Amino acid sequence: MGAERESVMDGGTLAAAALDLRADAHVHTGFAAGRDSVGVVVSAADRAGLTGLTFADQVGPDTAWLPAYADAVRRARQRTEITLRVAAEVEVVQPDGWLALPADIGHLEAVSVAVSRLPLPEGPVGAREVRSMLAAGILTADRVAETVVTATIKGVERASRYAPSQLARPLNLLAQVGIDDAAVTPELLAALASACRSSGTVVEISEAWRSPSPRVVAMLRGADVTLVPASDARYAAEVGNWQYLRRV
């Protein structure tokens, strides 16, 4: 099935009915986490019937390839009618929302904020270590949930100062460490929604990570947060290939 605009609610596909599935808000290339070149990804998007594509490769303070990355996307614009956008995925690394930004972000047209590790004062902690800390009683599920949401809020607020911002696979870290997002209280979700609205941050619904959950999607929609489809594709064949988004 192509990437045509969903206009009919089919069972539980409430969110998909409001999304333009012809645009993919987060794809990767061989510059970082992906496997294919910019040109190959654009060709795949064309075959999928997409009209918009946001490149959001993972970057950090030591990233030196942003100029070449942006140039590759700009060259691709000359060979396609698809709207291409140069963005990057940036990690939140401190509880105050500090971002692992590269030195030069002048090439970026958007910043995709990710919380893939738990931002603790002593530094970000990976999912395996968080699970160990939970098992040992060093952390509680409630504290982890609050830390993730608070750092996410501060991260999108900080990112929006530099470029249009979007939120990648929100709350997915909770699933990675075995915490149901029911641990996120309605008050925390309301605060997250408010931060996204006030900062102009759009929220990605990630196909690859099945995130956020239907509960969170429904809450964000009810709070008038802008949602966008994101394949988070690492292979060109995954671009614009929607399954979770149609079921969420």
Buried (B, 14 or more C-beta within 10 A) or exposed (E): EEBEEBEEEEEEBBBBEBBBBBBBBBBBBBBBBBBBBBBBBBBBBBBBBBBBBBBBBBBBEEBEEBEEBBEBBEEBBEEBEBEBBBBBBBBBBBBEBBBBBBEEBEBBBBBBBBBBBBBBEEEBBBBEBBBBBBEEEEBEBEBBBBBBBBBBBBBBBBBBEBBBBBBBBBBBBBBBBEBEBEBBEEEBBEBBBEBBBEBEBBBBBBBBBBBBBBEBBBBBBEBEBBBBBBBBBBBBBBBBBBEBBBBB
